[in-house]
Amino acid sequence: MEPGVPQAIATGLALEIPSGYEVQVRPRSGLALKHAITVPNAPATIDPGYRGELRVILLNLGGLPYEVHTGDRIAQMVVAKYESVEWAEGELADSARGVGGFGSSGR
C-alpha cells in the first residue's frame, strides 16, 4: 500500500448478518500506531443485505509503503443491533440549543 492511496483489501470472508444487526469495521490500534494504517470510513457499516466478499478499505497515512500479507489482522469487526425507523416529514419542536452548530453546546 502506497502512502495516501486508499485500497480495498479482500478478506476472503462473506457474512450473512441477521436482520436488525449490522457489522461495524474499525481500525486496529497497533497498525495505526506502528504503521499509520487506518480505516478511513470507520466505522464502516456492513448491512444485513450484503452477501459479497468483505473488503476493508485501508489508508496508509505514513510516509513508507506498507505490505498486507495473507492472514494479517488488518481490521476488527463489531456486531451491533440497530433499530429500524420510518421517517416522516414534519415540523421540528424548539429546543434550548436550537440550530446552534459545532461547539455551541459547551463552553
LUMNUVO-760787 format. One record per residue: x, y, z of N, C-alpha, C in turn; residue number from 1. Coordinates in Angstrom, 2 decimals. Example, Ala and Ser with C-alpha at 12.3 -4.5 7.8 and 13.67 -1.06 7.14 Angstrom:
// LUMNUVO-760787
+---------+---------+---------+---------+---------+---------+---------+---------+---------+-----+
!   neast !  nnorth !     nup !  caeast ! canorth !    caup !   ceast !  cnorth !     cup !   k !
+---------+---------+---------+---------+---------+---------+---------+---------+---------+-----+
!   13.19 !   -5.69 !    7.80 !   12.30 !   -4.50 !    7.80 !   13.20 !   -3.30 !    7.80 !   1 !
!   12.85 !   -2.25 !    7.08 !   13.67 !   -1.06 !    7.14 !   12.90 !    0.03 !    7.87 !   2 !
+---------+---------+---------+---------+---------+---------+---------+---------+---------+-----+
//
This chain:
// LUMNUVO-760787
+---------+---------+---------+---------+---------+---------+---------+---------+---------+-----+
!   neast !  nnorth !     nup !  caeast ! canorth !    caup !   ceast !  cnorth !     cup !   k !
+---------+---------+---------+---------+---------+---------+---------+---------+---------+-----+
!    0.84 !   -1.17 !    0.00 !    0.00 !    0.00 !    0.00 !    0.88 !    1.24 !    0.00 !   1 !
!    0.69 !    2.06 !   -0.98 !    1.44 !    3.30 !   -1.05 !    0.82 !    4.34 !   -0.11 !   2 !
!    1.62 !    5.23 !    0.46 !    1.08 !    6.27 !    1.32 !    0.06 !    7.13 !    0.58 !   3 !
!   -1.02 !    7.46 !    1.28 !   -2.02 !    8.39 !    0.76 !   -2.99 !    7.83 !   -0.26 !   4 !
!   -2.93 !    6.53 !   -0.55 !   -3.80 !    5.94 !   -1.56 !   -4.71 !    4.90 !   -0.90 !   5 !
!   -6.01 !    5.15 !   -0.79 !   -6.90 !    4.15 !   -0.20 !   -6.94 !    2.88 !   -1.07 !   6 !
!   -7.05 !    1.74 !   -0.41 !   -7.07 !    0.48 !   -1.12 !   -8.07 !   -0.46 !   -0.45 !   7 !
!   -8.91 !   -1.13 !   -1.26 !   -9.85 !   -2.13 !   -0.74 !   -9.13 !   -3.47 !   -0.68 !   8 !
!   -9.00 !   -4.00 !    0.53 !   -8.29 !   -5.25 !    0.75 !   -9.31 !   -6.38 !    0.91 !   9 !
!   -9.22 !   -7.39 !    0.04 !  -10.10 !   -8.55 !    0.12 !   -9.74 !   -9.39 !    1.35 !  10 !
!  -10.77 !   -9.91 !    2.04 !  -10.53 !  -10.70 !    3.24 !  -10.77 !  -12.19 !    3.05 !  11 !
!  -11.49 !  -12.56 !    1.98 !  -11.86 !  -13.96 !    1.80 !  -13.06 !  -14.36 !    2.65 !  12 !
!  -13.66 !  -13.41 !    3.35 !  -14.81 !  -13.68 !    4.22 !  -16.10 !  -13.16 !    3.59 !  13 !
!  -17.17 !  -13.88 !    3.82 !  -18.51 !  -13.41 !    3.47 !  -19.40 !  -13.67 !    4.68 !  14 !
!  -20.32 !  -12.78 !    4.93 !  -21.17 !  -12.86 !    6.13 !  -22.64 !  -12.88 !    5.73 !  15 !
!  -23.46 !  -13.57 !    6.53 !  -24.90 !  -13.43 !    6.43 !  -25.36 !  -12.86 !    7.76 !  16 !
!  -25.52 !  -11.55 !    7.78 !  -25.83 !  -10.83 !    9.01 !  -27.34 !  -10.89 !    9.23 !  17 !
!  -27.79 !  -11.28 !   10.43 !  -29.23 !  -11.35 !   10.69 !  -29.90 !   -9.98 !   10.58 !  18 !
!  -31.15 !   -9.99 !   10.20 !  -31.93 !   -8.75 !   10.14 !  -31.91 !   -8.07 !   11.50 !  19 !
!  -31.79 !   -6.75 !   11.50 !  -31.74 !   -6.00 !   12.75 !  -30.34 !   -5.83 !   13.31 !  20 !
!  -29.34 !   -6.35 !   12.60 !  -27.96 !   -6.23 !   13.03 !  -27.12 !   -5.63 !   11.91 !  21 !
!  -26.00 !   -5.05 !   12.27 !  -25.00 !   -4.57 !   11.32 !  -23.64 !   -4.99 !   11.83 !  22 !
!  -22.66 !   -4.97 !   10.95 !  -21.27 !   -5.18 !   11.35 !  -20.54 !   -3.87 !   11.12 !  23 !
!  -19.82 !   -3.42 !   12.13 !  -19.01 !   -2.22 !   12.01 !  -17.55 !   -2.64 !   11.90 !  24 !
!  -16.86 !   -2.10 !   10.91 !  -15.44 !   -2.40 !   10.70 !  -14.63 !   -1.22 !   11.20 !  25 !
!  -13.66 !   -1.52 !   12.03 !  -12.86 !   -0.46 !   12.68 !  -11.37 !   -0.74 !   12.52 !  26 !
!  -10.55 !    0.32 !   12.66 !   -9.10 !    0.13 !   12.56 !   -8.56 !   -0.67 !   13.75 !  27 !
!   -7.40 !   -1.22 !   13.58 !   -6.68 !   -1.87 !   14.68 !   -5.67 !   -0.86 !   15.23 !  28 !
!   -5.66 !   -0.72 !   16.54 !   -4.82 !    0.31 !   17.15 !   -3.34 !    0.05 !   16.91 !  29 !
!   -2.91 !   -1.19 !   16.89 !   -1.49 !   -1.48 !   16.65 !   -1.03 !   -1.05 !   15.27 !  30 !
!   -1.86 !   -1.32 !   14.24 !   -1.50 !   -0.87 !   12.89 !   -1.47 !    0.65 !   12.81 !  31 !
!   -2.41 !    1.28 !   13.48 !   -2.46 !    2.74 !   13.47 !   -1.22 !    3.33 !   14.13 !  32 !
!   -0.84 !    2.79 !   15.27 !    0.31 !    3.33 !   16.00 !    1.64 !    3.02 !   15.32 !  33 !
!    1.82 !    1.78 !   14.91 !    3.11 !    1.36 !   14.37 !    3.34 !    1.74 !   12.91 !  34 !
!    2.24 !    1.79 !   12.12 !    2.41 !    2.00 !   10.68 !    1.51 !    3.08 !   10.09 !  35 !
!    0.70 !    3.74 !   10.92 !   -0.23 !    4.79 !   10.47 !   -1.22 !    4.27 !    9.43 !  36 !
!   -1.68 !    3.02 !    9.64 !   -2.69 !    2.41 !    8.76 !   -4.04 !    2.53 !    9.45 !  37 !
!   -5.04 !    3.04 !    8.72 !   -6.36 !    3.24 !    9.31 !   -7.45 !    2.83 !    8.33 !  38 !
!   -8.66 !    2.78 !    8.83 !   -9.86 !    2.57 !    8.02 !  -10.51 !    3.94 !    7.87 !  39 !
!  -10.39 !    4.57 !    6.69 !  -10.80 !    5.97 !    6.56 !  -12.29 !    6.23 !    6.74 !  40 !
!  -13.14 !    5.22 !    6.53 !  -14.57 !    5.42 !    6.68 !  -15.08 !    4.77 !    7.97 !  41 !
!  -14.21 !    4.67 !    8.97 !  -14.56 !    3.99 !   10.22 !  -15.55 !    4.79 !   11.05 !  42 !
!  -16.50 !    4.12 !   11.69 !  -16.74 !    2.71 !   11.49 !  -17.48 !    2.47 !   10.18 !  43 !
!  -16.94 !    1.59 !    9.37 !  -17.61 !    1.21 !    8.12 !  -18.76 !    0.27 !    8.48 !  44 !
!  -19.88 !    0.43 !    7.83 !  -21.06 !   -0.38 !    8.13 !  -21.31 !   -1.40 !    7.03 !  45 !
!  -21.51 !   -2.64 !    7.44 !  -21.95 !   -3.69 !    6.54 !  -23.37 !   -4.04 !    6.96 !  46 !
!  -24.31 !   -3.84 !    6.05 !  -25.71 !   -4.07 !    6.41 !  -26.11 !   -5.52 !    6.16 !  47 !
!  -27.27 !   -5.93 !    6.71 !  -27.66 !   -7.33 !    6.63 !  -27.98 !   -7.82 !    5.22 !  48 !
!  -28.18 !   -6.95 !    4.26 !  -28.50 !   -7.38 !    2.91 !  -27.28 !   -7.70 !    2.06 !  49 !
!  -26.09 !   -7.36 !    2.52 !  -24.88 !   -7.56 !    1.71 !  -24.43 !   -9.02 !    1.78 !  50 !
!  -24.13 !   -9.60 !    0.63 !  -23.71 !  -11.00 !    0.58 !  -22.36 !  -11.22 !   -0.11 !  51 !
!  -21.70 !  -10.17 !   -0.51 !  -20.42 !  -10.32 !   -1.21 !  -19.26 !  -10.51 !   -0.25 !  52 !
!  -18.07 !  -10.63 !   -0.83 !  -16.87 !  -10.76 !   -0.03 !  -16.62 !   -9.46 !    0.74 !  53 !
!  -16.26 !   -9.61 !    1.99 !  -15.93 !   -8.46 !    2.82 !  -14.58 !   -7.91 !    2.38 !  54 !
!  -14.56 !   -6.65 !    2.00 !  -13.32 !   -5.95 !    1.69 !  -13.20 !   -4.77 !    2.64 !  55 !
!  -12.01 !   -4.53 !    3.10 !  -11.76 !   -3.46 !    4.07 !  -10.96 !   -2.36 !    3.37 !  56 !
!  -11.47 !   -1.14 !    3.44 !  -10.75 !   -0.01 !    2.87 !   -9.70 !    0.43 !    3.87 !  57 !
!   -8.45 !    0.38 !    3.47 !   -7.34 !    0.83 !    4.31 !   -6.68 !    2.04 !    3.68 !  58 !
!   -6.15 !    2.90 !    4.53 !   -5.41 !    4.08 !    4.08 !   -4.12 !    4.16 !    4.86 !  59 !
!   -3.03 !    4.29 !    4.14 !   -1.70 !    4.42 !    4.72 !   -1.41 !    5.91 !    4.90 !  60 !
!   -1.44 !    6.35 !    6.16 !   -1.15 !    7.76 !    6.47 !    0.32 !    8.00 !    6.76 !  61 !
!    1.11 !    6.95 !    6.71 !    2.53 !    7.06 !    6.98 !    3.30 !    7.52 !    5.76 !  62 !
!    4.61 !    7.55 !    5.89 !    5.46 !    8.00 !    4.81 !    6.10 !    6.88 !    4.00 !  63 !
!    5.93 !    5.63 !    4.46 !    6.54 !    4.49 !    3.79 !    5.48 !    3.53 !    3.27 !  64 !
!    5.76 !    2.81 !    2.20 !    4.81 !    1.79 !    1.74 !    4.61 !    0.73 !    2.83 !  65 !
!    3.44 !    0.09 !    2.82 !    3.12 !   -0.97 !    3.77 !    2.55 !   -2.14 !    2.99 !  66 !
!    3.01 !   -3.35 !    3.31 !    2.55 !   -4.53 !    2.59 !    1.63 !   -5.37 !    3.48 !  67 !
!    0.44 !   -5.68 !    2.97 !   -0.50 !   -6.55 !    3.66 !   -0.27 !   -7.98 !    3.17 !  68 !
!   -0.15 !   -8.91 !    4.11 !    0.07 !  -10.32 !    3.78 !   -1.16 !  -11.14 !    4.13 !  69 !
!   -1.36 !  -12.25 !    3.43 !   -2.44 !  -13.16 !    3.74 !   -2.36 !  -13.57 !    5.20 !  70 !
!   -3.48 !  -13.47 !    5.89 !   -3.52 !  -13.84 !    7.31 !   -3.31 !  -12.69 !    8.26 !  71 !
!   -2.87 !  -11.52 !    7.77 !   -2.71 !  -10.35 !    8.64 !   -4.05 !   -9.91 !    9.20 !  72 !
!   -4.05 !   -9.49 !   10.44 !   -5.25 !   -8.92 !   11.05 !   -5.22 !   -7.42 !   10.74 !  73 !
!   -6.07 !   -7.00 !    9.81 !   -6.00 !   -5.63 !    9.30 !   -7.09 !   -4.72 !    9.85 !  74 !
!   -8.12 !   -5.30 !   10.46 !   -9.23 !   -4.51 !   10.99 !   -9.94 !   -5.36 !   12.03 !  75 !
!  -10.90 !   -4.77 !   12.71 !  -11.71 !   -5.53 !   13.65 !  -13.19 !   -5.24 !   13.39 !  76 !
!  -14.03 !   -6.21 !   13.73 !  -15.46 !   -6.08 !   13.48 !  -16.22 !   -6.09 !   14.80 !  77 !
!  -17.28 !   -5.29 !   14.83 !  -18.20 !   -5.27 !   15.95 !  -19.58 !   -5.55 !   15.39 !  78 !
!  -20.28 !   -6.52 !   15.95 !  -21.66 !   -6.80 !   15.56 !  -22.56 !   -5.98 !   16.48 !  79 !
!  -23.44 !   -5.19 !   15.87 !  -24.28 !   -4.28 !   16.65 !  -25.74 !   -4.40 !   16.23 !  80 !
!  -26.62 !   -4.41 !   17.21 !  -28.06 !   -4.40 !   16.95 !  -28.48 !   -2.95 !   16.67 !  81 !
!  -29.43 !   -2.79 !   15.77 !  -29.93 !   -1.44 !   15.50 !  -31.44 !   -1.47 !   15.36 !  82 !
!  -32.03 !   -0.32 !   15.57 !  -33.48 !   -0.15 !   15.42 !  -33.75 !    0.46 !   14.07 !  83 !
!  -34.67 !   -0.13 !   13.34 !  -35.07 !    0.43 !   12.06 !  -36.17 !    1.46 !   12.31 !  84 !
!  -36.11 !    2.58 !   11.61 !  -37.11 !    3.64 !   11.80 !  -37.74 !    4.00 !   10.46 !  85 !
!  -38.92 !    4.55 !   10.54 !  -39.57 !    5.11 !    9.36 !  -39.60 !    6.62 !    9.54 !  86 !
!  -39.12 !    7.33 !    8.52 !  -39.02 !    8.78 !    8.59 !  -40.30 !    9.42 !    8.06 !  87 !
!  -40.66 !   10.55 !    8.64 !  -41.83 !   11.29 !    8.18 !  -41.49 !   12.78 !    8.19 !  88 !
!  -41.98 !   13.50 !    7.19 !  -41.78 !   14.94 !    7.17 !  -42.66 !   15.59 !    8.22 !  89 !
!  -42.17 !   16.68 !    8.81 !  -42.94 !   17.39 !    9.82 !  -42.17 !   18.59 !   10.32 !  90 !
!  -42.75 !   19.27 !   11.28 !  -42.12 !   20.42 !   11.92 !  -41.34 !   19.96 !   13.14 !  91 !
!  -40.17 !   20.56 !   13.33 !  -39.34 !   20.22 !   14.48 !  -39.75 !   21.06 !   15.68 !  92 !
!  -39.75 !   20.45 !   16.86 !  -40.02 !   21.17 !   18.10 !  -38.81 !   22.04 !   18.43 !  93 !
!  -39.05 !   23.16 !   19.14 !  -37.96 !   24.01 !   19.60 !  -37.16 !   23.27 !   20.68 !  94 !
!  -35.87 !   23.67 !   20.81 !  -35.02 !   23.14 !   21.87 !  -34.14 !   24.26 !   22.39 !  95 !
!  -33.50 !   24.02 !   23.55 !  -32.63 !   25.04 !   24.13 !  -31.45 !   25.34 !   23.20 !  96 !
!  -30.96 !   24.36 !   22.50 !  -29.81 !   24.54 !   21.61 !  -30.23 !   25.12 !   20.27 !  97 !
!  -31.40 !   24.78 !   19.81 !  -31.87 !   25.31 !   18.54 !  -31.01 !   24.85 !   17.39 !  98 !
!  -30.63 !   25.78 !   16.52 !  -29.84 !   25.44 !   15.34 !  -28.34 !   25.65 !   15.57 !  99 !
!  -27.94 !   25.88 !   16.83 !  -26.53 !   26.08 !   17.15 !  -25.73 !   24.88 !   16.68 ! 100 !
!  -24.65 !   25.12 !   15.96 !  -23.86 !   24.04 !   15.36 !  -22.66 !   23.65 !   16.19 ! 101 !
!  -21.59 !   23.34 !   15.51 !  -20.38 !   22.80 !   16.13 !  -19.88 !   23.67 !   17.30 ! 102 !
!  -19.74 !   23.05 !   18.45 !  -19.20 !   23.76 !   19.62 !  -20.20 !   24.63 !   20.35 ! 103 !
!  -21.46 !   24.61 !   19.94 !  -22.43 !   25.52 !   20.56 !  -23.01 !   25.01 !   21.87 ! 104 !
!  -22.76 !   23.72 !   22.22 !  -23.36 !   23.20 !   23.44 !  -22.40 !   23.19 !   24.62 ! 105 !
!  -21.17 !   23.54 !   24.43 !  -20.20 !   23.54 !   25.53 !  -19.39 !   24.81 !   25.56 ! 106 !
!  -18.85 !   25.10 !   26.71 !  -18.04 !   26.30 !   26.86 !  -16.75 !   25.94 !   27.54 ! 107 !
+---------+---------+---------+---------+---------+---------+---------+---------+---------+-----+
//
